[in-house]
């Protein structure tokens, strides 16, 4: 992954066990989260060499104890942080390679041996982009045409769980009552009002947290990186505490919004986001047999607008 403000901000968030717990509890299937003892979370993140792609990857890797059918075992959570402007259709191949390299790392440092076997993994892809994720989630699904039945047992299988930030509405994020859901809401905000509402909600979450001081510092650093990434003309250099300096941030956001309106930039950004969603819908209309309601859910558009786009496509 290339180094940038976005990647480094999220890497710091997921270097803290509480954010890993919030990701799994808030966005993964509940039947998985309920089995995990989050008090046993142990960080194993590091630099792993991937010969195929000739790169180093530094995604978050944690282990956690799981209670399953009366036994207790260790599971590795592999968090791949995918922050690109377009969906990567090769993700199943990349992830299989990354997991294989991680297993190779465990064998080389003698965490396990071929005789003892390899530990189970739960791969999670965290994606942020204006268009909804459309890549296949199991490498087997990339094998086309589907092989005859006698060959199917010999095909590769590795499925990842997807957390597509933009697929969650503000209401859905608010129901989760976690700092991470507040971060996702800040990411999706497309106006000064939405940003201010998201800031207010996340400040309330921070103030109720037992580790308020540490959480405040972590979120404040993340927010500074976020504004740098989106090139927001907001001076937050003097803001060292989101809780204590919320008023100062609100004033700076107001000044930014006024300047953006004068220059027409905010409207352009919002229209660009909307157009990206429309293009996603057009692609799904053209290349799939999905119903309009399903396309609307994936693209983040009203169903009526998808119906209108379908009519335009026919013409």
C-alpha positions in Angstrom: 0.0 0.0 0.0 1.2 3.4 -0.8 2.0 5.7 2.2 -0.4 8.6 2.6 -2.4 10.5 5.2 -5.3 8.2 4.8 -3.4 4.9 5.2 -1.3 6.2 8.1 -4.4 7.5 9.9 -6.2 4.2 9.7 -3.1 2.2 10.5 -2.8 4.2 13.8 -6.5 3.6 14.6 -6.2 -0.2 14.1 -3.0 -0.3 16.2 -5.3 0.1 19.2 -7.3 -3.0 20.3 -10.5 -1.0 21.1 -10.8 0.0 17.4 -10.3 -3.6 16.3 -13.0 -4.6 18.7 -15.3 -1.9 17.5 -14.7 -3.0 13.8 -15.6 -6.6 14.6 -18.4 -6.0 17.0 -20.0 -3.2 14.9 -19.5 -4.4 11.3 -18.7 -8.1 11.2 -21.4 -10.9 11.6 -22.6 -11.0 15.2 -22.1 -14.8 15.3 -18.4 -14.3 14.8 -18.0 -11.4 17.2 -19.8 -13.2 20.0 -17.2 -16.0 19.9 -14.2 -13.7 20.4 -12.6 -12.8 23.7 -11.4 -9.3 22.9 -9.4 -9.0 26.1 -6.9 -11.4 24.5 -6.3 -9.2 21.4 -2.6 -9.2 20.5 -1.0 -7.1 17.8 1.2 -8.9 15.2 1.3 -6.2 12.6 4.6 -5.7 10.7 6.3 -5.6 7.4 5.7 -8.7 5.3 7.4 -9.1 1.9 5.2 -10.2 -1.0 7.4 -11.5 -3.8 4.6 -11.7 -6.3 3.8 -8.0 -6.1 7.3 -6.9 -5.1 6.1 -4.8 -2.3 5.9 -4.6 1.5 2.5 -4.6 3.1 1.8 -3.2 6.5 -1.8 -4.1 7.2 -3.1 -4.7 10.7 -2.8 -8.3 12.0 -4.2 -9.3 15.4 -4.7 -12.6 17.1 -7.7 -13.2 19.4 -8.9 -16.2 21.4 -12.1 -17.8 20.2 -14.4 -20.1 22.2 -15.8 -22.7 19.8 -17.7 -25.9 20.7 -16.2 -26.1 24.1 -12.6 -25.5 23.0 -10.5 -22.3 23.0 -8.2 -21.5 20.0 -6.3 -18.6 18.5 -7.6 -16.9 15.4 -5.7 -14.3 13.4 -7.6 -11.2 12.2 -6.1 -9.9 9.0 -7.3 -6.3 8.3 -6.5 -5.1 4.8 -7.0 -1.3 4.6 -8.0 -0.6 1.0 -8.3 3.2 0.3 -8.2 3.7 -3.5 -10.5 5.7 -5.7 -11.5 2.7 -7.7 -12.5 -0.9 -6.9 -9.7 -3.4 -7.3 -11.1 -6.5 -9.1 -7.9 -8.5 -8.3 -8.6 -8.2 -4.5 -9.2 -12.0 -4.1 -5.8 -12.8 -5.7 -4.0 -10.1 -3.7 -5.6 -11.3 -0.5 -4.8 -15.0 -1.1 -1.2 -14.0 -1.8 -1.0 -11.8 1.4 -2.4 -14.5 3.6 0.0 -17.0 2.1 2.9 -14.6 2.8 1.7 -14.2 6.3 1.6 -17.9 6.9 5.1 -18.2 5.4 6.1 -15.5 8.0 4.7 -17.6 10.9 6.6 -20.7 9.7 9.9 -18.8 9.3 9.8 -17.3 12.7 8.7 -20.6 14.1 5.4 -19.4 15.5 4.1 -22.7 14.2 5.4 -25.6 12.2 4.0 -27.7 9.3 3.5 -30.5 11.7 1.4 -28.4 14.1 -0.5 -26.8 11.3 -1.6 -23.3 10.4 -3.9 -21.1 12.5 -7.3 -20.0 11.1 -7.6 -16.5 9.7 -10.5 -14.0 9.4 -9.6 -11.7 6.5 -11.4 -8.3 6.6 -11.1 -5.7 3.8 -11.9 -2.2 5.0 -12.8 -0.1 1.9 -13.5 3.6 1.4 -14.5 4.9 -2.0 -17.3 6.9 -3.6 -18.4 3.9 -5.7 -19.7 0.8 -4.0 -17.5 -2.3 -3.9 -18.2 -4.7 -6.8 -15.2 -7.0 -6.8 -15.8 -10.7 -6.0 -15.2 -11.8 -2.4 -14.0 -15.3 -3.0 -11.2 -16.2 -5.4 -13.2 -19.3 -6.5 -15.8 -16.9 -8.0 -13.1 -15.6 -10.4 -12.7 -19.1 -11.9 -14.8 -18.9 -15.1 -16.5 -20.8 -16.6 -17.4 -22.7 -13.5 -15.4 -26.0 -13.6 -17.1 -29.3 -13.8 -18.0 -31.0 -10.5 -15.1 -33.4 -10.5 -12.6 -30.4 -10.6 -14.3 -28.1 -8.0 -12.6 -29.6 -5.0 -9.3 -28.7 -6.5 -10.0 -25.0 -7.1 -8.7 -22.3 -4.7 -11.0 -20.9 -2.0 -10.4 -17.9 0.2 -13.3 -15.5 1.1 -12.8 -12.2 2.8 -15.3 -10.2 4.7 -16.0 -6.7 3.3 -16.6 -3.5 5.3 -17.6 -0.9 2.7 -17.8 2.4 4.7 -19.9 4.2 2.1 -22.6 1.5 2.1 -23.7 2.5 5.6 -26.2 5.4 6.0 -25.8 8.0 8.8 -28.6 6.4 10.7 -27.0 2.9 10.5 -23.6 4.4 11.7 -25.3 6.3 14.5 -26.9 3.1 15.8 -23.4 1.6 16.5 -22.4 4.2 19.2 -18.7 3.7 18.6 -15.8 6.0 17.9 -15.1 4.0 14.7 -18.6 4.5 13.4 -18.1 8.2 14.1 -14.9 8.1 12.0 -16.8 6.4 9.2 -19.5 9.1 9.4 -16.8 11.9 9.2 -15.4 10.2 6.1 -18.8 10.2 4.3 -19.7 13.8 5.2 -20.0 16.0 2.1 -21.0 19.3 3.6 -20.0 21.5 6.5 -23.2 20.7 8.3 -22.7 17.0 8.0 -19.1 17.4 9.2 -20.2 19.4 12.2 -22.9 16.9 13.1 -20.4 14.0 12.8 -17.9 15.9 15.0 -20.5 16.6 17.6 -21.5 12.9 17.7 -17.9 11.6 18.0 -17.1 14.2 20.8 -20.1 12.8 22.7 -18.7 9.2 22.3 -15.2 10.3 23.4 -16.6 12.0 26.5 -18.4 8.9 27.6 -15.4 6.6 27.1 -13.4 5.5 30.2 -10.2 6.1 28.2 -11.3 9.5 27.2 -7.9 11.3 27.1 -6.2 8.7 24.9 -9.2 8.4 22.6 -9.4 12.1 22.2 -5.7 12.3 21.2 -6.0 9.4 18.7 -9.2 10.8 17.0 -7.8 14.4 16.9 -4.6 13.1 15.1 -6.8 11.1 12.7 -9.0 14.2 12.0 -5.9 16.3 11.1 -4.8 13.7 8.7 -8.3 13.5 7.2 -8.4 17.2 6.5 -5.0 17.1 5.0 -6.0 14.3 2.7 -9.2 16.0 1.4 -7.2 19.3 1.1 -9.6 21.2 3.3 -8.7 24.8 3.8 -9.2 24.5 7.6 -6.5 25.6 10.1 -6.5 23.0 12.8 -2.9 23.3 13.7 -3.8 24.7 17.1 -6.4 22.0 17.8 -4.9 19.4 20.1 -8.1 18.1 21.7 -11.3 17.5 19.8 -13.3 17.7 23.0 -11.7 20.9 24.4 -11.4 22.7 21.0 -14.7 21.7 19.4 -15.9 25.3 19.3 -12.7 26.4 17.5 -13.1 23.6 15.0 -16.7 24.6 14.4 -15.7 28.2 13.7 -12.9 27.0 11.3 -15.4 24.7 9.5 -17.8 27.6 9.1 -15.1 29.8 7.5 -14.1 27.0 5.2 -17.7 26.5 4.1 -18.2 30.1 3.4 -15.0 30.2 1.3 -16.0 27.0 -0.5 -19.4 28.4 -1.4 -17.8 31.5 -2.9 -15.5 29.4 -5.0 -18.1 26.8 -5.9 -15.9 24.0 -4.7 -18.2 22.3 -2.2 -21.0 22.0 -4.7 -18.6 20.5 -7.2 -17.3 17.9 -4.7 -20.9 16.9 -3.8 -21.9 16.7 -7.5 -18.7 14.6 -8.2 -19.7 12.2 -5.5 -23.2 11.9 -6.8 -22.0 11.4 -10.4 -19.7 8.6 -9.3 -22.7 6.9 -7.7 -24.7 7.3 -10.9 -21.9 5.8 -12.9 -21.8 2.8 -10.6 -25.5 2.4 -11.2 -25.1 2.7 -15.0 -22.4 0.0 -15.0 -24.6 -2.4 -13.0 -27.6 -1.7 -15.2 -25.5 -2.4 -18.3 -23.5 -5.4 -17.2 -25.8 -7.2 -14.7 -29.4 -8.4 -14.4 -29.8 -6.9 -10.9 -33.1 -5.3 -9.9 -33.3 -1.6 -9.5 -33.8 -1.8 -5.7 -30.5 -3.9 -5.4 -28.6 -1.4 -7.7 -30.0 1.5 -5.6 -28.7 -0.1 -2.4 -25.2 -0.8 -3.9 -24.8 2.6 -5.5 -26.3 4.6 -2.6 -29.0 6.2 -4.8 -32.8 6.4 -4.5 -34.6 3.6 -6.4 -36.5 6.1 -8.5 -33.3 7.6 -9.8 -32.0 4.2 -10.8 -35.2 3.6 -12.7 -34.7 6.9 -14.5 -31.1 5.9 -15.3 -32.3 2.6 -16.7 -34.7 4.4 -19.0 -31.9 6.7 -20.2 -29.6 3.7 -20.8 -32.2 2.1 -23.0 -32.3 5.2 -25.2 
